[in-house]
Amino acid sequence: MKKHAVCLGGLSLVWGIIGFFLPASGMVTEAVAPSLWSNLLYVLTGIAWLATSSSEEMSKMGARVLGVVYALLAVVGLFTDNVFGVMQATLTNEIIMGVLALVSLCAGFCKCECNATSSSNKDEQA
């Protein structure tokens, strides 16, 4: 679970920082429509994910909260041209937010037996 928080936190943080340096026009800029607010959203949620990666319980709670936030943003963006009047809604943004929401909600609410399985496999091999 902590790896999930570090991975999504790092990706979100990097994506938000890159958004500040994208040119004013171009194929990527037109598809993603980065703005100050969307870049800040990705940077702040990236920091939040990284901050919650200190423990399993915090990672799970962070995944749940940020999953709900991204799900809300994705759903609102489906029905408006901009999200809460500050972020332009594009298909690419909705897909990114929807994927972040699904991955986070699955990580936050589903039980993962990965560690137990890998440790039992190591015991069997020894």
C-alpha positions as CSV (number, residue, x, y, z in Angstrom):
1,M,0.0,0.0,0.0
2,K,2.8,2.4,0.8
3,K,4.3,1.7,-2.6
4,H,1.0,2.8,-4.2
5,A,1.2,6.1,-2.4
6,V,4.8,6.7,-3.4
7,C,4.2,5.8,-7.0
8,L,1.0,7.8,-7.5
9,G,2.4,10.7,-5.4
10,G,5.6,10.8,-7.4
11,L,3.8,10.6,-10.8
12,S,1.2,13.2,-9.8
13,L,3.9,15.6,-8.4
14,V,6.0,15.2,-11.6
15,W,3.0,15.6,-13.9
16,G,2.0,18.8,-12.0
17,I,5.5,20.3,-12.2
18,I,5.8,19.4,-15.9
19,G,2.5,21.2,-16.5
20,F,4.1,24.5,-15.5
21,F,6.7,24.2,-18.2
22,L,4.5,23.0,-21.2
23,P,4.4,25.4,-24.1
24,A,1.4,27.7,-24.5
25,S,0.3,25.7,-27.6
26,G,0.9,22.3,-29.0
27,M,-0.7,18.9,-29.2
28,V,-0.1,17.9,-25.6
29,T,-1.2,21.3,-24.3
30,E,-4.4,21.2,-26.3
31,A,-5.2,17.7,-25.1
32,V,-4.5,18.2,-21.5
33,A,-5.2,22.0,-21.2
34,P,-2.9,22.6,-18.2
35,S,-3.7,25.6,-16.1
36,L,-2.3,27.0,-12.9
37,W,-5.1,25.3,-10.9
38,S,-4.8,21.9,-12.5
39,N,-1.0,21.9,-12.0
40,L,-1.4,23.0,-8.4
41,L,-4.0,20.2,-7.9
42,Y,-1.5,17.6,-9.2
43,V,1.4,19.0,-7.2
44,L,-0.7,19.2,-3.9
45,T,-2.2,15.7,-4.3
46,G,1.2,14.4,-5.1
47,I,2.6,15.9,-1.9
48,A,-0.4,14.5,0.0
49,W,0.1,11.0,-1.4
50,L,3.8,11.1,-0.5
51,A,3.0,12.4,3.0
52,T,0.6,9.5,3.6
53,S,3.2,6.9,2.5
54,S,4.7,6.7,6.0
55,S,2.4,3.9,7.2
56,E,0.0,1.4,5.8
57,E,-3.0,2.9,7.6
58,M,-2.2,6.4,6.4
59,S,-1.6,5.2,2.9
60,K,-5.0,3.5,2.9
61,M,-6.8,6.6,4.2
62,G,-5.0,8.8,1.8
63,A,-5.9,6.5,-1.1
64,R,-9.6,6.6,0.0
65,V,-9.7,10.4,0.4
66,L,-7.8,11.2,-2.8
67,G,-9.7,8.6,-4.7
68,V,-13.0,10.3,-3.8
69,V,-11.6,13.7,-4.7
70,Y,-10.4,12.6,-8.1
71,A,-13.7,10.7,-8.7
72,L,-15.7,13.9,-7.8
73,L,-13.5,15.9,-10.2
74,A,-13.9,13.4,-13.0
75,V,-17.6,13.2,-12.7
76,V,-18.1,17.0,-12.5
77,G,-15.9,17.4,-15.5
78,L,-18.1,15.0,-17.5
79,F,-21.0,17.4,-17.2
80,T,-19.3,20.8,-17.5
81,D,-16.8,22.6,-19.7
82,N,-14.7,23.5,-16.6
83,V,-14.4,22.0,-13.2
84,F,-15.6,24.3,-10.5
85,G,-14.8,27.3,-12.8
86,V,-11.1,26.9,-12.4
87,M,-10.0,23.9,-14.5
88,Q,-10.8,23.2,-18.1
89,A,-12.5,19.8,-18.6
90,T,-11.0,17.8,-21.5
91,L,-11.3,14.2,-22.3
92,T,-7.7,13.6,-21.5
93,N,-8.1,15.2,-18.0
94,E,-11.2,13.2,-17.3
95,I,-9.4,10.0,-18.3
96,I,-6.4,10.8,-16.1
97,M,-8.6,11.8,-13.1
98,G,-10.8,8.7,-13.6
99,V,-7.9,6.3,-13.7
100,L,-6.4,8.0,-10.6
101,A,-9.7,7.7,-8.8
102,L,-10.2,4.0,-9.7
103,V,-6.6,3.0,-8.8
104,S,-6.8,4.9,-5.5
105,L,-10.3,3.7,-4.5
106,C,-9.3,0.1,-5.3
107,A,-6.1,0.5,-3.3
108,G,-8.0,2.1,-0.4
109,F,-10.9,-0.2,-0.1
110,C,-9.8,-3.6,-1.5
111,K,-7.8,-6.0,0.5
112,C,-4.4,-6.9,-1.0
113,E,-2.8,-10.3,-0.2
114,C,0.3,-9.5,-2.2
115,N,2.7,-9.4,0.7
116,A,1.3,-12.5,2.3
117,T,1.5,-14.4,-0.9
118,S,5.1,-13.4,-1.7
119,S,6.3,-14.2,1.8
120,S,4.6,-17.6,1.7
121,N,6.2,-18.3,-1.6
122,K,9.6,-17.5,-0.2
123,D,9.0,-19.9,2.7
124,E,8.1,-22.7,0.2
125,Q,11.2,-22.1,-1.8
126,A,13.5,-22.2,1.2
